[in-house]
Amino acid sequence: RKEVEQDPGPFNVPEGATVAFNCTYSNSASQSFFWYRQDCRKEPKLLMSVYSSGNEDGRFTAQLNRASQYISLLIRDSKLSDSATYLCVVNTANQGGKLIFGQGTELSVKP
Amino acid sequence: DAGVIQSPRHEVTEMGQEVTLRCKPISGHNSLFWYRQTMMRGLELLIYFNNNVPIDDSGMPEDRFSAKMPNASFSTLKIQPSEPRDSAVYFCASSVGGIRNTIYFGEGSWLTVV
């Protein structure tokens, strides 16, 4: 089993749609969680951290469920510019703090 | 402010040749990571350093790969000899360290081995 698993993509949605991505992690000792965004042929960049109580940044909402070892990202009112690959990332303290990336979920927002 | 700087950005080399990828982390960052990304395997951590010391190299594919960090501002990833299956994008990233660290990636080195 992979340490971090994500929904298989691609997700093809129309502008304005709401889309949700899911991610599960296998190590219960994981302590920090992030969503990164990667545009085609570019490097990954931090989208948002995920906090225990859940957090929102504009149209983006991240949720964490430690009991189920599950992370989600919700994008509301999707824009064409949201088209990218979204990477779920987990940091596990007992592994020396190394970040493990999921395979990524590709999102394509169409006009 | 300068981000993580990698070189070369693109390299095409013949099988069997030595490849050296270079990275300059963000000043003040004490953790440095080398990742490899392919369509099939996604983003894989090869090795990472804290304060110039290799902490975990379990992701290094085999002995043909080696990485060094002689000082806080420079790291190399070397492949010798290179093989076609090494073709990938190699990202260097750095962070200030700590459990909530955000890592910042360089633009990547696009390697093609023919």
Interface residues (C-beta under 8 A of the other chain):
Chain A: Q31 S32 F34 K42 E43 P44 K45 L46 S49 L87 N91 A93 Q95 G96 G97 K98 L99 I100 F101 G102 Q103 G104
Chain B: S31 F33 Y35 G42 L43 L45 Y48 N50 I55 D56 F91 G97 G98 I99 R100 N101 T102 I103 Y104 F105 G106 E107 G108
